[in-house]
Amino acid sequence: MNSPIIIAVIASIATVVVFILAGKISNKWAKGAVQIFSVLFGIFLAGAISSDTAISTKSGEYFFYIMITVAILGKILGKKKSAANA
């Protein structure tokens, strides 16, 4: 793979899926540990898919931007959902 954006998107999707699945864990310590692991796994995955250092660095940068966007969207959509339930 030569496109750092595609690599970052793959890593971000994997991170979000694991993060969402971690929400189904009832133990709060295990849930938090899995959520932290999912982010670390995504960072590792973004850098490890390509053997070219420049592409790995760029994909890590794009991964960071995508995850910031996902976090902002999660906050916005989460507030709308909780306001509708009130």
C-alpha positions in Angstrom: 0.0 0.0 0.0 1.4 3.3 -1.0 -1.3 5.7 0.1 -1.0 6.9 3.7 -4.6 8.1 3.7 -5.9 4.6 3.0 -3.6 3.1 5.7 -4.9 5.7 8.2 -8.5 5.0 7.3 -8.0 1.2 7.8 -6.3 1.8 11.2 -9.1 4.2 12.2 -11.9 1.8 11.3 -10.2 -1.0 13.2 -9.8 1.3 16.2 -13.4 2.5 16.2 -14.7 -1.1 15.9 -12.7 -2.3 18.8 -13.6 0.8 20.8 -17.4 0.2 20.2 -17.1 -3.5 21.0 -15.4 -2.5 24.3 -18.5 -0.7 25.3 -20.3 -4.0 25.7 -17.9 -5.0 28.5 -19.6 -4.6 31.9 -16.4 -4.4 34.1 -15.3 -0.7 34.0 -11.6 -1.5 34.4 -11.6 -4.1 31.6 -13.6 -1.7 29.4 -11.2 1.1 30.0 -8.2 -1.1 29.3 -9.6 -2.4 26.1 -10.5 1.1 24.9 -7.0 2.4 25.6 -5.6 -0.7 23.9 -7.7 -0.1 20.8 -6.2 3.4 20.4 -2.6 2.1 20.9 -3.4 -0.8 18.4 -4.6 1.8 15.8 -1.4 3.8 16.2 0.7 0.7 15.8 -1.3 -0.5 12.9 -1.1 2.9 11.1 2.7 2.7 11.3 3.2 -1.0 10.7 1.3 -1.6 7.5 3.9 0.1 5.3 7.6 -0.6 5.4 8.4 2.9 4.0 9.2 5.3 6.8 7.8 8.4 5.1 4.5 6.7 4.3 4.3 5.3 7.9 4.9 8.8 9.3 2.2 10.4 7.1 -0.3 7.6 7.8 0.3 8.1 11.6 -0.4 11.9 11.1 -3.6 11.2 9.1 -4.6 8.6 11.7 -4.3 11.3 14.4 -6.5 13.8 12.4 -9.1 11.2 11.6 -9.4 10.1 15.3 -9.7 13.8 16.4 -12.6 14.2 13.9 -14.2 10.9 15.1 -14.0 12.1 18.7 -15.6 15.5 17.9 -18.4 13.8 15.9 -18.9 11.3 18.8 -19.3 14.2 21.2 -21.8 16.0 18.9 -23.8 13.0 18.1 -23.7 11.8 21.7 -25.2 15.0 23.0 -28.0 14.9 20.5 -28.8 11.3 21.4 -28.8 12.1 25.2 -30.9 15.3 24.7 -33.5 13.3 22.8 -33.8 10.8 25.6 -34.4 13.5 28.3 
